[in-house]
Amino acid sequence: MTTYHAEEDGKQIISYEQDVSGALELAKALRNDEEYSKRGIKQELWHVATIPDSILMKVWVEEKCNPYTREGTKRLANIIHSKYPAFKVTTKKHCPKI
């Protein structure tokens, strides 16, 4: 992830950029492997999405959702499901327990 800093009208502007094509390809490949989700669920460690850092930052800043807190976990799952489904590695919807 590349971070850019700028100053405009006395305000600091920070932006982020990242090539997410690898994450999208991985998510698609895993999503198409039905056994992958089944194995994870059986092992009680279900991999639901591959989320690049730039998306996490965007969710944190724009949605005011800290994905690293208990409260943010369910919100993050819903945001990924509704706004970033291409990063999901399953076709199912995960609703984490808080």
C-alpha positions in Angstrom: 0.0 0.0 0.0 1.3 3.4 -0.9 0.5 6.4 1.2 0.4 9.9 -0.3 0.6 13.1 1.8 -0.4 16.6 0.5 -1.3 19.9 2.0 -4.1 22.0 0.6 -5.4 25.2 2.1 -3.5 24.5 5.3 -5.1 21.0 5.6 -3.2 17.7 5.6 -4.5 15.3 3.0 -3.6 11.6 3.2 -4.6 9.1 0.6 -3.9 5.4 0.0 -3.4 3.4 -3.1 -2.9 -0.4 -3.5 -3.0 -2.9 -6.4 -5.7 -5.3 -5.2 -5.7 -7.5 -8.3 -3.9 -10.3 -6.6 -6.4 -10.3 -3.7 -9.3 -10.3 -6.2 -7.8 -13.3 -8.1 -7.2 -15.2 -4.9 -10.7 -14.5 -3.6 -12.3 -15.6 -6.8 -10.3 -18.8 -6.9 -11.1 -19.7 -3.3 -14.8 -18.7 -3.8 -15.0 -21.2 -6.7 -13.6 -24.0 -4.5 -16.7 -25.3 -2.6 -14.6 -27.6 -0.5 -12.5 -24.7 0.8 -15.3 -23.2 2.9 -16.6 -26.6 4.0 -13.1 -27.5 5.4 -12.9 -24.2 7.2 -16.3 -24.5 8.8 -15.5 -28.0 9.9 -12.3 -26.8 11.5 -14.1 -23.9 13.1 -11.9 -21.4 11.3 -13.9 -20.1 8.4 -12.0 -17.8 6.0 -14.7 -15.4 4.8 -12.8 -12.7 2.9 -9.4 -11.5 1.8 -9.4 -7.8 2.6 -6.5 -5.6 1.4 -5.1 -3.0 3.7 -6.4 -0.2 1.5 -10.0 -1.5 1.9 -9.6 -1.7 5.6 -8.4 1.9 5.8 -11.2 3.0 3.6 -13.8 1.3 5.8 -12.2 2.7 8.9 -12.1 6.3 7.6 -15.3 6.5 5.5 -17.5 4.1 7.5 -16.1 5.0 10.9 -15.7 1.3 11.5 -12.6 0.1 13.4 -12.3 -3.5 12.1 -10.0 -4.4 15.0 -12.6 -4.1 17.8 -15.4 -6.5 18.8 -18.0 -3.9 17.9 -16.5 -3.4 14.4 -16.3 -7.1 13.5 -20.0 -7.5 12.7 -20.1 -4.1 10.9 -17.1 -5.0 8.8 -18.7 -8.3 7.8 -21.8 -6.5 6.7 -19.8 -3.8 4.8 -17.7 -6.4 3.0 -20.8 -8.4 2.1 -22.7 -5.4 0.7 -19.9 -3.1 -0.7 -16.9 -5.3 -1.4 -18.3 -8.8 -2.2 -15.5 -9.5 -4.7 -13.1 -9.9 -1.8 -15.2 -12.7 -0.2 -13.8 -16.2 -0.5 -17.3 -17.8 0.0 -20.7 -17.4 -1.5 -22.3 -17.6 2.0 -22.9 -14.7 4.4 -21.0 -14.8 7.6 -22.6 -13.1 10.7 -20.0 -13.1 13.5 -21.2 -13.5 17.1 -20.3 -10.7 19.4 
